[in-house]
């Protein structure tokens, strides 16, 4: 088996044992593959690579970092080698171990830079800027960098000296030419005061992007605060939010803004981030889908009567007071029964069949309300489930009385559909022809606008197509004044119940606000029936629902052009080109696009998370962090160019408004 000796590009000697007949070229190829795979294996992860990049970017100390690590590893290798695999051990004397470790450290940096050139460069620049910013934050550091000089020439002179020193030491630490480092540092230090103000304006948006990358929740809170400031007075105040939550209305922080600025911010975040889009969809469309049921339950809570017994008692008292004598006379006149071909044909209509079934069950209760004996049930059901006239033992048919037909007519009225109302009118007119006293009895219900009682009047008042719904509000108001307190409660009960039933019967996608509060006449009618206190409660509830619905329409109607404009406006990464060299412009454009996309999405997701929150705690926490970070933000506003460049007062002043 032949053995080959090679010296690698790192100066290390390698011994390759090849198979019989192997050539030196083949052995060298094996070595190249080994070195290539080792390089890939030595590449650190993203987090570790960025940390190393930032550390090596620090002037002077960054250049000594790998050497210090290599020296430490070389010194400890004899004691620690036994804990590592053979391939990871450092061997030889101290010099050889140092060289092996330094090669490995520099190889890791090189591998990471090859795989992530933009991220590595950005990390190195960040390390240099951060170090100089920290230095500038001290009195001695600010003086050395030329920040304290009273004139531009003075700042240039001090900056040149400090820049030359930093540049020379840094190049020396990195194994470069100290004289070249001094020249570059001096030029940068002298040029700093002249370009400081302009660079401050240039750096400000990038500083903001950096802040957003580190703390997206603070950037999100800042954008929300700006939107709220523009929408001042257009949303729900904190007390209104609290009251709405106590009514179980699903209000969130975005309803506090309520205006166009907050709506645009929400739409922009949804356009940028799929996560934000999902959060808004779940909140906005989820609460819209439940709007009918939620509002119906609230309306039912405005009911006047605590239980069914109290309601029945009020109905009985009202019926006896208003029209019992007249109905007693009519029922007596029609006690022998009414039946003909027209009634036989009517009874076959599906909606009438349904009313007949209900009457067979409810006739006793209806009679008890007015103090009458219940009518005899004249109907039965056949094998097919249809309602037909019952027959006696000798085959004679049982004829329904006027009292029974009157209860059928009332059940048709309660159904509320236009078809049922039409059949109720046909049945009523037909019965009037047989028993004139029936029409006279109903005349007592004129004070209820044709309804049989105060409860039905309340239902009819909000049911389209009824006599009560067509009545003028002034006439209705005068009629209500003539009712007893108990009857007035019945009217309110009927209105509340019918409103809730109409809401529950509507499809989820239909906006309930168009059903209740869509006209001055409708609002005046609700005020007339419910009274000021209950109407104010309902009005407040509907106002909150209207505020919540603003975001559904805003998120659903954005155009493509507006979406693109919103996305560009909301980005925290600068989009303007820089008037530098083409290479720098290209680098910044690509780095900004690649890094900025992720930053914008994180900020957008935080915006959505905060705006859709019911308690707003994360938003409040971020605001406190911003308020408490004033000194820190002032320190990082100190701009710096690259290695050896200095910050100046002009740049500091130009960047000052950032984050205030």
ZITAWO-V844991 format. One record per pair of residues at least 4 apart in sequence whose C-alpha atoms are under 6 Angstrom apart, sorted by the first residue. I is the first residue (numbers start at 0). J is the second residue. Records with the same first field share a line. If there is no record, write none. Layout:
I: J ; J
//
This chain:
0: 18 ; 19
1: 17
2: 15 ; 16
3: 14 ; 15
4: 13 ; 14
5: 12 ; 13
6: 10 ; 11 ; 12
7: 11
17: 21
41: 107
42: 107 ; 110 ; 111
43: 47 ; 48
44: 48
49: 122
52: 119 ; 122 ; 123
53: 122 ; 123 ; 126
54: 61 ; 126
55: 61
56: 61 ; 123 ; 126 ; 127
57: 61 ; 126 ; 127
58: 169
59: 168 ; 169 ; 172
62: 172 ; 173
63: 172
65: 104
69: 97 ; 100 ; 101
70: 97
72: 76
73: 93 ; 96 ; 97
76: 80 ; 89
80: 88
89: 96
90: 96
91: 95 ; 96
93: 97
102: 106
106: 110
111: 115
112: 116 ; 119
115: 119
117: 590
125: 129
128: 132 ; 639
131: 135
132: 637
134: 140
135: 140 ; 141
136: 634
137: 141
141: 146
142: 146 ; 147
144: 158 ; 645
145: 154 ; 157 ; 158
146: 647
148: 153 ; 154
154: 158
155: 159 ; 189 ; 192
158: 162 ; 188 ; 189
159: 163 ; 185 ; 188 ; 189
162: 166 ; 184 ; 185 ; 188 ; 643
163: 181 ; 184 ; 185
165: 169 ; 643
166: 180 ; 181 ; 184 ; 643
167: 177 ; 180 ; 181
170: 175 ; 176 ; 177 ; 180
171: 175 ; 177
180: 184
181: 185
184: 188 ; 643
187: 644
188: 644 ; 645
191: 195 ; 644 ; 645
192: 647
194: 198
195: 647 ; 649 ; 650
196: 649 ; 650 ; 653
198: 202
199: 650 ; 653 ; 654
200: 653 ; 654
203: 654
204: 573
208: 571 ; 572
210: 214
211: 215 ; 218
212: 598
215: 602
216: 605
217: 621
219: 602 ; 605 ; 606
220: 618
226: 260 ; 261
227: 231 ; 256
230: 256 ; 258
233: 257 ; 258
234: 254 ; 255 ; 256 ; 257
235: 239 ; 255
243: 248
244: 248
251: 611 ; 612 ; 613
252: 610 ; 612 ; 615
253: 610
256: 261
259: 263
263: 267
266: 554
267: 565 ; 566
268: 603
269: 275 ; 276
271: 600
272: 600 ; 603
274: 604
275: 604 ; 607
279: 283
280: 284
281: 285
283: 551
288: 507
289: 293
290: 294
291: 502
292: 503
295: 499 ; 502
302: 492
303: 488 ; 492
304: 310
315: 368 ; 369
318: 322 ; 369
319: 323 ; 369
322: 443
323: 327
325: 440
326: 330 ; 440
329: 436 ; 437
330: 334 ; 401 ; 402
333: 400 ; 401
334: 400
336: 398 ; 399 ; 400
337: 399 ; 400
338: 342
346: 351 ; 352
354: 407 ; 410 ; 411
355: 407
358: 362 ; 407
363: 373
366: 371 ; 373
367: 371
374: 403
377: 388 ; 389 ; 397 ; 398 ; 399
378: 387 ; 388 ; 389
379: 386 ; 387 ; 389
380: 384 ; 385 ; 386 ; 387
381: 385
389: 396 ; 397
390: 394 ; 395 ; 396 ; 397
391: 395
401: 405
408: 423
411: 419 ; 423
412: 420
423: 427
431: 435 ; 437 ; 438
444: 449 ; 451
445: 449
447: 456
448: 467
450: 455 ; 456
453: 486 ; 489 ; 490
454: 489 ; 490 ; 493
456: 460 ; 490
457: 490 ; 491 ; 493 ; 494
458: 493 ; 494 ; 497
459: 465 ; 467
460: 467 ; 468
461: 468
463: 468
482: 486 ; 487
491: 529
493: 497
494: 498
512: 516
513: 517
516: 522
525: 529
526: 530 ; 534
529: 533 ; 534
530: 534
531: 535
534: 538
550: 554
561: 565
570: 599
572: 595
577: 584
584: 588
586: 590
587: 591
590: 594
591: 595
592: 596
595: 599
599: 603
607: 611
609: 618
637: 651
638: 646
639: 645 ; 646
640: 644
651: 655
//
